[in-house]
Amino acid sequence: MVTFSALGPFQVCLDAIPLDLGGQRQMAVLARLLVARGRAVPVTTLIDELWPGDPPAQALSTIQGYVSRLRRALEPDRAPRSEAAVLVSAPPGYALRAAADQVDCWRFERLARADGTAAEIWDATESALGLWRGPALAEFAELGWASTEAGRLEELRLVAVERRAEAGLRLGQAASLVPDLEAHATAHPLREEGWRLLATSLYRSGRQGDALGALRRARTIWREELGLDPSGVLQRLEADMLSQAPHLDLPAGEDAVTVSRPQVARRGPAERTLRVVVADDQALVRTGLRVVIDTEEGLELAGEASDGEQAIVVVRDTRPDLVLLDIQMPRLDGLTAARRILADQDPPKVIMMTTFGTDENLYAALRAGVSGFVLKTSAPEQLVAAMRAAAAGDALIDPALTTRIISAFAGRPDPSAPPALAGLADSRLDVLRLIARGLTNRQIARTLAVPDDEVAEAVAGLLDHLGLFDRAQLVVAAYETGLVTPGDNG
């Protein structure tokens, strides 16, 4: 059986024997297909992502040669001219066919998200964390797609560490958790959940003074790094410890309590299909997006358009959930088309697409109420994530791209800018800061350690107070009012 390892040095084994995968770029082809999780990756995408900005003249034949050699390594006993079963052709590109248990990062993700009792969560997260042998995809760190995926996996690893600790606290293992949680909080000092778990484990180990000291360290770090106090959750925890509140003690029979899954956005099997309209004047771009949508469960192509006027007609005829709209198109540009689409009753969500991310119109698009923007060169999984997040109301805006655009145009007077933030409670301002950093409602809820519905209520309150109607406009408001400045997204 072939097994793939990406959580540490990249390695592929056949019956436990490591395979020779060739040079760095040839390995990168296989790693890129692994990241796509079985979805087809177009050859044009492989070329663009293996040679960012400078592909060789013979890039296509080079990729074909890489694939041929990888197939021989993965299936040495395959008969000549027979179809490959692992690295398969999937027009307009290639895909990796493997079971979840054959790929360590796929297995890790399933275990890290597992539901169940505290004991079951402990076992699952312990197994998940045991799969890590080092930084994910480190050999390809200079490539954008690998860096993005490595960051996503690292975030899920940190969530798994915290879920394991929460399960351990429920199982009465507070004292044994302290060293790991101390290291976790020190390495990631802006994660409030880490400090909460560390303080709680210290308190339940009979170290009340050390627990209060941990919370004060967290407060000092947050003030120095962010100019903020920790959330009300940590403040209430400190007050409860000072009063020795009974609920801080471990309840009896807690080992049977169900621990919820991590707050990482994903689609449940019962969610409805999202209908998408694609509008771009380039047929190749429309074809690539059609492939992404057709191969992704839960997405459906509702229609296509090649210019802004046609996009408006198609949207009104098909009533989709989401529109992917090129910002530069003939006859009617994407910005004007977006404004008209959003002016209709019960409009769909609109995501603007751009090639370079430096178009001044993107700033105007945020003002108009689009749900964010994506680069056409984004990896398919990033585009899918953006579509799902926008359709759910959690606009996915790349914080780096947002900062670059707003940095270019910040400070320009605009009579239609939203009013000042006077009258907003500190808790609402905290939510607005995190929205400006590009966090979704679920991520904000986890950061502030509050329920999801409380964050949703806060977002609605912000929109109402500022007279805005879309989440992305809140990003602009945060910059224009000076609450956030370019470079604050760290």
Secondary structure by P-SEA (a helix, b strand, c coil): cbbbbccccccccccccccccccaaaaaaaaaaaaaccccccaaaaaaaacccccccaaaaaaaaaaaaaaaaaccccccccccccccccccbbbbbbcccccaaaaaaaaaaccccaaaaaaaaaaaaaaccccccccccccaaaaaaaaaaaaaaaaaaaaaaaaaaaacccccaaaaaaaaaaaccccaaaaaaaaaaaaaacaaaaaaaaaaaaaaaaaacccccccaaaaaaaaaaaacccccccccccccbbbbccccccccccccbbbbbbbcccaaaaaaaaaaaaaccccccccccccaaaaaaaaaaccccccccccccccccaaaaaaaaaacccccbbbbbbccccccaaaaaaaacccccccccccaaaaaaaaaaaaaccccccaaaaaaaaaacccccccccccccccccaaaaaaaaaaaacccaaaaaaaacccaaaaaaaaaaaaaaaccccaaaaaaaaaaaccccccccc
